[in-house]
Amino acid sequence: MNLLLAEDDPVLADALQQQLTRAGFKLDWAENGAVAEYLLKKQDFDIAILDLGLPMVDGLTVLKRVREAGRTLPILVLTALDALEHRVAGLQAGADDYLTKPFDFPELEARLHALLRRGRPAGAAQQLRGLTLDRTARRASIAGELVELSPREWTLLDLLVTERDRVVTKAQIAEAWGSEDSAAGGSLEVYIHRLRKKLEGSGLAVRTVRGLGYLLEATAA
């Protein structure tokens, strides 16, 4: 997941780069608003973190110009300005979320993943190795052959693909299945087993990460 971090504080930027890299993001860093605007207009990012207090061009102006240029990626505004009018201005300019300093990194990471899930184009088919996901029709196919999936299996596969190369916890799966399914943890292993069988030939496999959860990864060629 490609992320642009626009933050002028080098100490905070360095700490965030280390934490976000460990969390699985690929980062570009912009230390001022002019660089951030250029990168957001010229390169494709999955998501961006934008500080409002950037030098040269302030973050709010960058946000407005990027949206006017038609860029629709999710943007999380990160700022020390916590007054209501500042939050409203950021959201009205096109921010998808707003987090004030100081903050805890787990909350930032959770918000980023929530924005990524929310920002997925519903009508877009996604290709991953030999697997194709059609989220509009809620269908999956391998090498053109339709894969029969139950509603829970579809939701599980969709989540694993969304968080590919990252561990998905049992709590995340229960949440994705919905509150009425939160007690279904005991049967999760059954669904994982079924999904593994159905992914054969796709070039993908579901690996159990003991004590943590499950990971969708590419198999050896």
C-alpha positions as a Markdown table, in Angstrom:
| # | Residue | x | y | z |
|---|---|---|---|---|
| 1 | Met | 0.0 | 0.0 | 0.0 |
| 2 | Asn | 1.6 | 3.2 | -1.2 |
| 3 | Leu | 1.3 | 6.1 | 1.2 |
| 4 | Leu | 2.3 | 9.7 | 1.1 |
| 5 | Leu | 3.3 | 11.3 | 4.4 |
| 6 | Ala | 3.3 | 15.1 | 4.3 |
| 7 | Glu | 4.8 | 16.2 | 7.6 |
| 8 | Asp | 7.3 | 19.0 | 8.2 |
| 9 | Asp | 8.5 | 17.9 | 11.7 |
| 10 | Pro | 11.5 | 15.6 | 10.9 |
| 11 | Val | 11.4 | 13.8 | 14.2 |
| 12 | Leu | 7.7 | 12.9 | 13.9 |
| 13 | Ala | 8.1 | 12.1 | 10.2 |
| 14 | Asp | 11.0 | 9.7 | 10.9 |
| 15 | Ala | 9.1 | 8.0 | 13.7 |
| 16 | Leu | 6.0 | 7.6 | 11.5 |
| 17 | Gln | 8.1 | 6.3 | 8.6 |
| 18 | Gln | 9.5 | 3.6 | 10.8 |
| 19 | Gln | 6.2 | 2.6 | 12.3 |
| 20 | Leu | 4.3 | 2.7 | 9.0 |
| 21 | Thr | 6.9 | 0.7 | 7.2 |
| 22 | Arg | 6.8 | -2.0 | 9.9 |
| 23 | Ala | 3.0 | -1.9 | 9.4 |
| 24 | Gly | 3.4 | -2.8 | 5.7 |
| 25 | Phe | 3.1 | 0.6 | 4.0 |
| 26 | Lys | 5.5 | 1.9 | 1.3 |
| 27 | Leu | 6.2 | 5.5 | 2.0 |
| 28 | Asp | 7.1 | 8.7 | 0.2 |
| 29 | Trp | 7.8 | 11.7 | 2.5 |
| 30 | Ala | 7.0 | 15.3 | 1.6 |
| 31 | Glu | 8.5 | 17.9 | 4.0 |
| 32 | Asn | 6.6 | 20.8 | 2.7 |
| 33 | Gly | 3.3 | 21.6 | 0.9 |
| 34 | Ala | 4.8 | 22.3 | -2.5 |
| 35 | Val | 6.3 | 18.8 | -2.7 |
| 36 | Ala | 3.2 | 17.2 | -1.3 |
| 37 | Glu | 1.0 | 18.9 | -3.9 |
| 38 | Tyr | 3.3 | 17.9 | -6.7 |
| 39 | Leu | 3.5 | 14.2 | -5.6 |
| 40 | Leu | -0.2 | 13.9 | -5.0 |
| 41 | Lys | -0.9 | 15.2 | -8.5 |
| 42 | Lys | 1.8 | 13.3 | -10.3 |
| 43 | Gln | 2.0 | 9.9 | -8.6 |
| 44 | Asp | -0.6 | 7.3 | -7.6 |
| 45 | Phe | -0.9 | 6.7 | -3.9 |
| 46 | Asp | -3.4 | 4.4 | -2.1 |
| 47 | Ile | -3.7 | 6.9 | 0.8 |
| 48 | Ala | -2.1 | 10.1 | 2.2 |
| 49 | Ile | -1.4 | 11.6 | 5.6 |
| 50 | Leu | -1.5 | 15.4 | 5.3 |
| 51 | Asp | -0.4 | 17.8 | 8.0 |
| 52 | Leu | -2.2 | 21.2 | 7.8 |
| 53 | Gly | 0.8 | 23.2 | 9.1 |
| 54 | Leu | 3.1 | 22.6 | 6.2 |
| 55 | Pro | 5.6 | 25.3 | 5.1 |
| 56 | Met | 5.6 | 26.9 | 1.6 |
| 57 | Val | 2.0 | 25.8 | 0.9 |
| 58 | Asp | -0.3 | 25.0 | 3.8 |
| 59 | Gly | -2.0 | 21.6 | 4.0 |
| 60 | Leu | -5.5 | 23.0 | 3.6 |
| 61 | Thr | -4.5 | 24.6 | 0.3 |
| 62 | Val | -2.8 | 21.4 | -0.8 |
| 63 | Leu | -6.0 | 19.5 | 0.0 |
| 64 | Lys | -8.2 | 21.8 | -2.0 |
| 65 | Arg | -5.9 | 21.9 | -5.0 |
| 66 | Val | -5.6 | 18.1 | -5.0 |
| 67 | Arg | -9.3 | 17.6 | -4.9 |
| 68 | Glu | -9.8 | 20.2 | -7.6 |
| 69 | Ala | -7.4 | 18.2 | -9.7 |
| 70 | Gly | -9.7 | 15.3 | -9.5 |
| 71 | Arg | -7.6 | 13.1 | -7.2 |
| 72 | Thr | -9.9 | 10.9 | -5.1 |
| 73 | Leu | -7.5 | 8.9 | -2.9 |
| 74 | Pro | -8.4 | 8.8 | 0.9 |
| 75 | Ile | -6.6 | 11.6 | 2.8 |
| 76 | Leu | -6.2 | 11.7 | 6.5 |
| 77 | Val | -5.5 | 15.2 | 7.9 |
| 78 | Leu | -3.0 | 15.2 | 10.8 |
| 79 | Thr | -2.7 | 18.4 | 12.8 |
| 80 | Ala | -2.3 | 20.1 | 16.2 |
| 81 | Leu | -5.2 | 22.4 | 15.4 |
| 82 | Asp | -8.2 | 20.8 | 17.2 |
| 83 | Ala | -10.7 | 23.6 | 17.2 |
| 84 | Leu | -14.1 | 22.8 | 15.7 |
| 85 | Glu | -13.7 | 25.3 | 12.9 |
| 86 | His | -10.4 | 23.7 | 11.9 |
| 87 | Arg | -11.9 | 20.2 | 11.7 |
| 88 | Val | -14.8 | 21.5 | 9.7 |
| 89 | Ala | -12.6 | 23.4 | 7.3 |
| 90 | Gly | -10.5 | 20.3 | 6.7 |
| 91 | Leu | -13.4 | 18.0 | 6.1 |
| 92 | Gln | -15.1 | 20.6 | 3.8 |
| 93 | Ala | -11.9 | 20.9 | 1.8 |
| 94 | Gly | -12.0 | 17.2 | 1.1 |
| 95 | Ala | -10.4 | 15.3 | 4.0 |
| 96 | Asp | -11.7 | 11.8 | 4.6 |
| 97 | Asp | -10.7 | 11.8 | 8.3 |
| 98 | Tyr | -9.1 | 14.1 | 10.9 |
| 99 | Leu | -6.7 | 13.2 | 13.7 |
| 100 | Thr | -5.2 | 15.7 | 16.1 |
| 101 | Lys | -1.8 | 15.6 | 17.7 |
| 102 | Pro | -0.7 | 14.1 | 20.0 |
| 103 | Phe | -2.1 | 10.7 | 19.0 |
| 104 | Asp | -1.4 | 7.0 | 19.5 |
| 105 | Phe | 0.0 | 5.1 | 16.5 |
| 106 | Pro | -2.4 | 2.2 | 16.8 |
| 107 | Glu | -5.3 | 4.6 | 16.3 |
| 108 | Leu | -3.6 | 6.2 | 13.3 |
| 109 | Glu | -3.0 | 2.8 | 11.7 |
| 110 | Ala | -6.6 | 1.7 | 12.4 |
| 111 | Arg | -8.0 | 4.9 | 10.8 |
| 112 | Leu | -5.8 | 4.4 | 7.7 |
| 113 | His | -7.1 | 0.8 | 7.2 |
| 114 | Ala | -10.7 | 1.9 | 7.8 |
| 115 | Leu | -10.2 | 4.6 | 5.1 |
| 116 | Leu | -8.7 | 2.0 | 2.7 |
| 117 | Arg | -11.6 | -0.3 | 3.2 |
| 118 | Arg | -14.1 | 2.5 | 2.7 |
| 119 | Gly | -12.3 | 3.8 | -0.3 |
| 120 | Arg | -12.3 | 0.6 | -2.3 |
| 121 | Pro | -14.2 | 1.1 | -5.6 |
| 122 | Ala | -17.2 | -1.1 | -5.2 |
| 123 | Gly | -17.6 | -1.8 | -8.9 |
| 124 | Ala | -14.0 | -2.6 | -9.6 |
| 125 | Ala | -12.8 | -6.1 | -10.3 |
| 126 | Gln | -9.5 | -6.8 | -8.5 |
| 127 | Gln | -6.9 | -9.2 | -9.9 |
| 128 | Leu | -4.5 | -10.9 | -7.6 |
| 129 | Arg | -2.3 | -13.7 | -9.1 |
| 130 | Gly | -4.9 | -16.1 | -10.6 |
| 131 | Leu | -7.8 | -14.8 | -8.5 |
| 132 | Thr | -10.3 | -12.2 | -9.7 |
| 133 | Leu | -12.7 | -10.5 | -7.2 |
| 134 | Asp | -15.8 | -8.9 | -8.6 |
| 135 | Arg | -17.1 | -6.9 | -5.6 |
| 136 | Thr | -20.2 | -5.6 | -7.4 |
| 137 | Ala | -21.5 | -9.2 | -8.0 |
| 138 | Arg | -19.7 | -10.5 | -4.9 |
| 139 | Arg | -18.1 | -13.2 | -7.0 |
| 140 | Ala | -14.7 | -14.7 | -7.2 |
| 141 | Ser | -13.1 | -16.7 | -10.1 |
| 142 | Ile | -9.8 | -18.5 | -10.6 |
| 143 | Ala | -8.5 | -18.6 | -14.2 |
| 144 | Gly | -11.9 | -17.7 | -15.4 |
| 145 | Glu | -13.7 | -20.4 | -13.5 |
| 146 | Leu | -16.3 | -19.2 | -10.9 |
| 147 | Val | -15.6 | -20.2 | -7.3 |
| 148 | Glu | -18.6 | -21.1 | -5.3 |
| 149 | Leu | -18.5 | -19.2 | -2.0 |
| 150 | Ser | -20.9 | -18.9 | 0.9 |
| 151 | Pro | -21.6 | -15.4 | 2.2 |
| 152 | Arg | -19.1 | -15.9 | 5.1 |
| 153 | Glu | -16.5 | -17.3 | 2.8 |
| 154 | Trp | -16.9 | -14.3 | 0.4 |
| 155 | Thr | -16.5 | -11.9 | 3.3 |
| 156 | Leu | -13.5 | -13.7 | 4.7 |
| 157 | Leu | -11.8 | -13.8 | 1.2 |
| 158 | Asp | -12.6 | -10.1 | 0.6 |
| 159 | Leu | -11.0 | -9.2 | 3.9 |
| 160 | Leu | -7.9 | -11.3 | 3.4 |
| 161 | Val | -7.4 | -9.8 | -0.1 |
| 162 | Thr | -7.9 | -6.3 | 1.2 |
| 163 | Glu | -5.3 | -6.9 | 4.0 |
| 164 | Arg | -3.1 | -9.0 | 1.8 |
| 165 | Asp | 0.4 | -9.5 | 3.1 |
| 166 | Arg | -0.8 | -8.4 | 6.5 |
| 167 | Val | -2.1 | -10.6 | 9.4 |
| 168 | Val | -5.9 | -10.6 | 9.8 |
| 169 | Thr | -7.0 | -11.3 | 13.3 |
| 170 | Lys | -9.9 | -13.4 | 14.5 |
| 171 | Ala | -11.5 | -10.2 | 15.9 |
| 172 | Gln | -11.3 | -8.5 | 12.5 |
| 173 | Ile | -13.0 | -11.5 | 10.9 |
| 174 | Ala | -15.7 | -11.5 | 13.5 |
| 175 | Glu | -16.3 | -7.8 | 13.0 |
| 176 | Ala | -16.5 | -8.3 | 9.2 |
| 177 | Trp | -19.0 | -11.1 | 9.6 |
| 178 | Gly | -21.2 | -8.8 | 11.7 |
| 179 | Ser | -22.3 | -8.8 | 15.3 |
| 180 | Glu | -24.7 | -11.6 | 14.8 |
| 181 | Asp | -21.7 | -13.8 | 13.8 |
| 182 | Ser | -19.4 | -12.7 | 16.6 |
| 183 | Ala | -19.9 | -16.0 | 18.4 |
| 184 | Ala | -18.9 | -18.0 | 15.4 |
| 185 | Gly | -15.2 | -18.1 | 16.2 |
| 186 | Gly | -15.2 | -21.8 | 16.9 |
| 187 | Ser | -16.2 | -22.5 | 13.3 |
| 188 | Leu | -13.6 | -20.1 | 11.8 |
| 189 | Glu | -11.1 | -22.8 | 11.3 |
| 190 | Val | -13.7 | -24.7 | 9.2 |
| 191 | Tyr | -14.1 | -21.7 | 6.9 |
| 192 | Ile | -10.4 | -21.2 | 6.6 |
| 193 | His | -10.0 | -24.9 | 5.7 |
| 194 | Arg | -12.7 | -24.6 | 3.0 |
| 195 | Leu | -11.2 | -21.4 | 1.6 |
| 196 | Arg | -7.8 | -22.9 | 1.4 |
| 197 | Lys | -9.2 | -25.8 | -0.7 |
| 198 | Lys | -11.1 | -23.3 | -3.0 |
| 199 | Leu | -8.0 | -21.2 | -3.5 |
| 200 | Glu | -6.0 | -24.1 | -4.9 |
| 201 | Gly | -4.6 | -23.2 | -8.3 |
| 202 | Ser | -4.9 | -19.4 | -7.7 |
| 203 | Gly | -1.3 | -18.9 | -6.7 |
| 204 | Leu | -2.5 | -17.8 | -3.3 |
| 205 | Ala | -2.6 | -19.5 | 0.1 |
| 206 | Val | -3.9 | -18.7 | 3.6 |
| 207 | Arg | -1.2 | -19.1 | 6.2 |
| 208 | Thr | -2.0 | -19.5 | 9.9 |
| 209 | Val | 0.2 | -17.1 | 12.0 |
| 210 | Arg | 0.1 | -18.8 | 15.4 |
| 211 | Gly | -1.3 | -16.6 | 18.1 |
| 212 | Leu | -2.1 | -13.8 | 15.7 |
| 213 | Gly | -4.4 | -14.7 | 12.9 |
| 214 | Tyr | -4.3 | -15.5 | 9.2 |
| 215 | Leu | -2.3 | -14.2 | 6.2 |
| 216 | Leu | -3.0 | -14.3 | 2.5 |
| 217 | Glu | 0.2 | -14.7 | 0.6 |
| 218 | Ala | 1.5 | -15.7 | -2.8 |
| 219 | Thr | 2.7 | -19.3 | -3.2 |
| 220 | Ala | 6.0 | -20.3 | -4.8 |
| 221 | Ala | 5.8 | -20.5 | -8.5 |
